[in-house]
Amino acid sequence: MHPPPPAAAMDFSQNCLFGYMEDLQELTIIERPVRRSLKTPEEIERLTVDEDLSDIERAVYLLSAGQDIQGTSVIANLPFLMRQNPTETLRRVLPKVREALHVAGVEMQLTAAVSFLTILQDESVSIHAYTHSFLQVILLHLEHRDTGVSNAWLETLLSVIEVLPKETLRHEILNPLVSKAQLSQTVQSRLVSCKILGKLTNKFDAHTIKREILPLVKSLCQDVEYEVRSCMCRQLENIAQGIGTELTKSVVLPELIELSRDEGSSVRLAAFETLVNLLDTFDTDDRSQTILPLVKSFCEKSFKADESILISLSFHLGKLCHGLYGIFTPDQHLRFLEFYKKLCTLGLQQENGHSENQIPPQILEQEKKYISVRKNCAYNFPAMIVFVDPKNFHLELYSTFFCLCHDPEVPVRYTIAICFYEVLDALIDHLPEILELMSTGGESSVQENKLSSLPDLIPALTAAEQRAAASLKWRTHEKLLQKYACLPHVISSDQIYYRFLQRMFTIMMTNNVLPVQKAASRTLCIFLRYNRKQEQRHEVIQKLIEQLGQGKSYWNRLRFLDTCEFIIEIFSKSFFCKYFFLPAIELTRDPVANVRMKLCYLLPKVKSTLKIPADKHLLQQLEMCVRKLLCQEKDKDVLAIVKRTVLELDRMEMSMDSFQKKFYEKDLLDQEKEREELLLLEMEQLEKEKQQNDGRPTTDKMFEKKRRDTKTPTQSLPKNIPISVPGPPSVTPSTSKEIKKSKLIRSQSFNNQAFHAKYGNLEKCASKSSTTGYTASVSGLGKTSLLSLTDDSFRTRNASSVPPSFSPNTTLPSTSRGTGNSLDPKSSGSKDTQPRKATLKSRKSNP
């Protein structure tokens, strides 16, 4: 609308007056629909219904005297009326619905078809009552002149066929179908008959199908109208499933062969798609001698046919190659592969510099079809990888893959991207290598610069885990959590602590799938192993003990024992003894039999972490716990396992502080773990001092020098090497700057070196733990010499063993090797316990 000119510049010429009149006409057009939407008093009166009427009475009134829109509303509300009062609805409302449908428009017909289907699905009435009241109405309107209405009633009928008894199907549907399928009937009637026949074959036995249905099928396959032949051809798949392999081979296959040579392109296309869908039904001879020649001929003629043929062919090509795999000759195999590659680039050679507005409409439509062909090729790409064998991917399909990934059209690139779900397991299997290459760019660059070009990596990893958790594929979730153990080699310790570690805790405590919980537990232990900050490590350990080991749920306490097993596998023996030994053996007093039973299975591994004489006091604690179990255990299943465990413990040989020949390799691996744990503490302390002094970051070379200084060659190891207690060493003022600098380490540099060297060993040492001897006092136990123990005697705390950086008020259990005090009630911490109720006493097997 033109804005009015200023008063001083108003022009009363004829042209301007005409312009103002046009503006007024526009205003009139805008307001006209508003006036039309208003109802006159007479119309309002006709639409008004007495509020005192019941739902049934109101429905009858509106269907009898109301307008079409009101009648449509009543029919839409019919399922509700059937649920509320089925008897009165069938008696009073349904007859009015039948009368209204005789003269109803398209909208009311469509609404009725949906309502009838809803009533069937709701099971508001019995099948007998539904057949008596609704079936004839459905059959009556199947051949409605409007195709949409006819299809809607047909969909309702096909759903009704699923639940009708055989006798009703025979008398009400199959018998009338014989006349409806004749050439004298309308095309619409014969099309409906084709779809009903496809549904009926699953409801009758093979003899009835052969005698009554197959003659009609053959007749419709040879119909004079190509639409009917095409429709019947598409139903042959359902018919084949109902009649079995033998009849399919003798009846259906000849019809498909004949239809594949039909003069109508839509009929040939239907025959091709049906053949592809039935490939698994035919034996090798049929596929090689009959189907393969037909498929070859169809593919060769496809480029000369309509583009719609190419769209269907490209969509079914993956299934076709999979179904015929194994019967191709090398030459045929190569031809089909080249045919696929040609489809992947279809239309790309015709690119020109014209804009979309300059392209003729027919050319534009053709290009849209070519885009659909390439999109279908992208959809089938995983199947083609199998077709060429993954080992030949780079040679045969990499260039095609590159082409699809760089296709100018977004739908093609999008489809090839989402196809990765087909190879998701393979992708997860190689996730550590992929993440390392992504973070380094294939180069050994400085770690803190690795992620600068990948800001979305961490959000993508967390989103992937959440999607896996939300899916029903728990094995994929388990595998993904296992592979996340590589993250210390890829991202920083702080990033893992703030973005992943708490998530592992949540999964351990809330997930319902045991393998997933165990995978989260093991990955959390690896995160803890390579965490660079002592305060964070202390917090994680405390949460493990308090929320799992001392948790109210027996399921959490079981997961704590799983975590202890992973700690023994991943950490040094001294680390486990220092933080987890006492909380683990305290569970011998757990009120739930399953927890005590699982602990008994773990006790040999727990004992293998001890070294004599340094851990003599812990060995005494273990002996007393076992004695108490032997004397006080009331559950017969747990007691039986305790007795077997005692025998196993008695046979174990104790590991000594010094290296022993029989345990040399295991002791060497344990010392290397302990050396790296000590190195973590030293580096953190020295890094803090360095930052306080000059704030300058350390370099990778300093770390390498420290690694060389601290790593002892295997050949030069002395026979007696004392095991160090993990803790920060004292740094005296006399220490030279060179030694300090050599001990400095950047967080990710340590992860790069230590984790890469040890990650493979961690995977292999799950079942390897040092076995040590067990004192004969347990096996020679006498009833009169039993030691009376209190609950507080199971925990010993030694404040001197807590690292200086820990808070003095923490209650983290800790033991220190080399202390001679074995049982000191004053130094023993009391466990904060409330009676925990066992709700699954009968579940005693190790979960």
JORA-V464858 format. One line per field, one symbol per residue. phi: phi as a letter, one per 30 degrees, with the letter a starting at -180 (. if undefined). Layout:
# JORA-V464858
phi = ???
This chain:
# JORA-V464858
phi = .dddddddcdbcddddddddddddddddddddddddddcdedddddddbeddddddddddddddbddeddddddddddedddddbddddddcddeddeddddcdddddddddddddddddddhdbdddddddccedddddcdcddddddeddddddddddedcddedddddcbddddeddcddddddddddddeddddddddcbdddddddccdeddddddcddcdddddddddddddddddcjddddddcdeeddddddcddddddddddddddddceddcddddddccdedddedddddddccddddddddddcdddddddcdjcddeddedddddddddddcdjddcdbdddddddeedddddddddddddddddddeedddddciedceddcbddddddddcddcdedddddddddddcdddddeceedddddddciibdcdddcdcdcbdcddeddddddddddddccddddddddddddddedcbdddddddcbddddedddcbdccdedddddddddddedecdccddddddddddddddcdcdddddddddddededddddccdddddddccddedddddcddcddddddddddeeddddddbccecdddddddddddeddddcdcddddddddddddddddddcddcdddcddcedddddddddddddddedddddddddddddbidddcddddddddddcdcdddcdddccddddeldddcdddddddddddcdbdeddddddddddcdddddccdccbdcbdcdddddcdcddcdddccddddbbcbddddeeddddcdcddbbbdjdddcbbedddddddbbecdccbdddcddd
